[in-house]
Amino acid sequence: MLTSKPRGIMGFDPNLFAAGKEAEITVLDPDLEWTFGKEHVHSRSINSPYYGEKLKGKIELTISRGQIAIQ
């Protein structure tokens, strides 16, 4: 697990998968090719040098505290 050690260092329970725990999962498609645009910015600042850039790999789904956060 890539997140176990950092979670422990920050004082969070490093055991992410146990019965009764809320899900903390990110699903990544490393092969997905897509073009970055303003619709992908979730910040008050809309400046980015990446507009129009073709990228490879994208987060498809994030579940945080048992709720879908990004889809």
N, C-alpha and C positions, 0 to 999 in steps of 0.2 A: 504494500500500500504506500502510495506516495505521500499520503497525508497523515499517517500515524505519528511519526516523529515530530513534525511541526506542531501538531495538535497537543502532544504531550508537553513540549517546550513552552507553549503558550498557556498551559494550565487546563486545557480541555481534556476530556476523557478520550484517549486515543482509540478506544474500542468502538468503532463505527457501526458494526454489524452485530446486533444482539436483539433477542426477542424483547419487544416492548419499547425499543428505542425509536425515536423519530428518525426518518431517513435523511441523510446528508449525502447526496449523490449528484455527480455531474456526468452526463453522457456526451462524449466527444466523437464526432465523425472525422477522423484524421485525413480522409481522402476527399471530402467534400470541397469542391472548388466554387468560389463565390466572389462577387464584386462588392467591395466596401462602399457604402453610400451614407448620406446624412441620416437615413432612416435607422441606421445601426448605432447612432450615437445616443447614449442615455445620460447626458450630462448637460449642464447649463451652457458650457462652452461648446460651440459647434466647430471649432477650428480643428483640422486634422490634415496632415500631409498624405493620408492614405485614401482620400476620396478617389474613386475610380480604379483603385488597385485591385488586381485579381489576387485572391488569397486562397490558400489551401488549408483545410482543417477548420472546423467550427463546432462550437458547443451547441448541441441540439436540445438539451434539456438539463435543467438544474432543479433539484428538489432540496429545499432547505427547511429544517425543522418540520419535516413531514408534509410540506406544502410545495406545489410547483411554483418556483420563483421565476424561471425563464423557460420559454418554450418557443 
